[in-house]
């Protein structure tokens, strides 16, 4: 019996939501917890899992009670800094600093205002031609693969490289170095997953230190010769007479922008494609009408169902009652945005891919409150522009019969497919 099957019927106190199988396939457990224990304490980790929409939103909107400043492994993203070899590797780099995602106001606002302008509506609108150009280029490469009789892997061939290319161009990283960004992103994601063994943790630490030294060199270049990119804005910004950021602060911000700017969007791309395959009637309706409103609805409904940023840690700053449960001061909590987005009380028939929902604006895939995702608008823009291109050029999406079906990777915070094989036809132009 799988852990997912066991968790459907066993006593609640025997369930650990941090089990890898339940992190990869949380839907059934989320449903059970919302109904039976919306604020559930895991007896193994001691974490309080919060699953109902109203409670998750309440947590997200109250940063004074539920802080984003986390100490210990959950906050550091590493499993054991008492390991001498790990400490030696990390000692060659720069210290972790709490900035945007891992800081509370007013310091959190100080960091965010250094980069908010880079994601302004004006700047994002100006990015659309580049996103469209990148999408067309990647589709061209996919078609070249099929012409050679090769299989297309949508995650590797489109979903991952598109947002990575866009965020690299905005940060100011040469496109020749995309493979490095991909490797470093994987290292950060591996730490966030809390699923790495010791060898994996050590390798992730080496990759992160490599990332730090690479960007310190780039930061020195931008201080001497500023350019029109996020890197220059971060290292040279001084707002309201404040001191410029130091290297450790810059690196923290850049790592968060890099991961948030590509990994969650890649996951959203792949699950949107899977939803289109599994819901052919909805897909056909989009081909019949994929105007701006319908594309917007598709993106919002897909984000609601997929919730790539499925969970976020919070720390209770005081004893607080939530959902009838008293959470003690300094307890670690999990705001389960993925569970909230599938709450039947807010989204009837939550597992249905329904483009005509009347409350799509209420979905919380990008969080809520002061920690609403900085890159949310960029991610939406990439998804909307790219799927307009996809619908114009490709059709009849399907999973190849001779390849393994997609599945999800276990990760404590993020939710995404491990792979996405794809077959399709080319849209025939008159």
Phi, psi and omega in degrees: 000131179287163178295326178296316179293318181296321183292345180285336187230339185289162176303144185302323184292348178269000183264134170241108181298347179273002176298136184307320181295326181280333173290324181285323183230078188270354192301311181297317179296317179302318179298315181295318181293320178301323184277322189253328184208073185298336169239103192242127177267121177285121183291341181275307184268341184079003181282142174266119182262122184249121194240340182277146183306309185299320181288320179296316178296320178301318177297313184296329182273354184239075183290342179288326179270323181244094188278149175268357177274109185244133174260165179086188185303323182297322180282325182282334184077013176234154190272331185197093179284355175282350177290116184302320181293319178296316179298323179294317179298311183291336177293342178278353181248211183247151182291153173289137179232136176282120180237258189280295185288335187246028180223159178250158172300150005275347182296323180301321180293326179300315181289318184295327184290344176292334186235356182306320184298333181294338181248028178290155178305321180297313181294321181291322176299320179293339180281342188306314179301323180291320177298315180297317179298316180295318179298315179297319179297317181292322177294321175304317181292324176296318179294325176296321178296315181294326178296331178273002181081015180267156179278151176260132175247103191299324179296311184284327188268342182219303191299320179279312184292332182295302179295330178293319178297316182294314182290327176297318180295327181281323177290322182109035180255133178302139181297338175296342182260014180302324181297329177289317178300321180296317180296316181291323176300317179300324179294314178296318179295321177301318177296317180297329183295332186055032180241004184282142170278184186297315180299319178295322179294318179295319180293320178299321178296318178298317181294322181292321176295322176299316176304315182298313182292324177300312186283332174298320176297317178295323180294319177299321178297319182288331176293324179280323183221084181299149177232178180268072180210169182297321180303315180294320180297318182293313187280339183250358184289141173209097186260134179055036176077009180287157175291144175300159178291147174275176185300317182296319178295316178300316181296320177299314181295317181296321179294320180291319177296318183296314182288310181294334183276356179218321188293312182292326178292320177301318178296320179296321177301310186293319181286329174299316178298318179295322177296321178296320179295317184279352180230071187299329180292318177295322178297318179296323179294328177289324176292326178291328181207096175245055174285181186301319181294317182290322175297318177301315180296318179300314182296314183294319180291323177294317178299321179298312183289319187277320180042069182303324173268081193285328185218149174221135177288144169220157178239128178289125181272353178202168171297130183214141177264130179218126180058033179080005180243135176273118177264123185284157177305137179073004176292145177273132182238157176241112171278111188265085181297325178297319177292319180299321181289350177242024179283120183300330182292335180255322182235090179306146183049060193296337182271356177280137176274091189247105183291344186254020174304142182266000180231036182299333180294345182276350181295150188237037181299330180257020179084193184203153175080208187295339181257020172306134190306127180301323184266014183301314182294323177295315180300314179300318181297316180297317180295315183294311181297316184293319180288335171297319178293316181299313181296331180285337189242335186232153179207176176055054180292141180199161176271131178299135183292336186265011181234156183292144181292152179296148172218171186259148178273140174288128180204134184295328186247322188253157180226115182202159180286147177282331180200165183207080176295145186215134169243154184197171172243160178270135176297127181272121179274145181301000000 
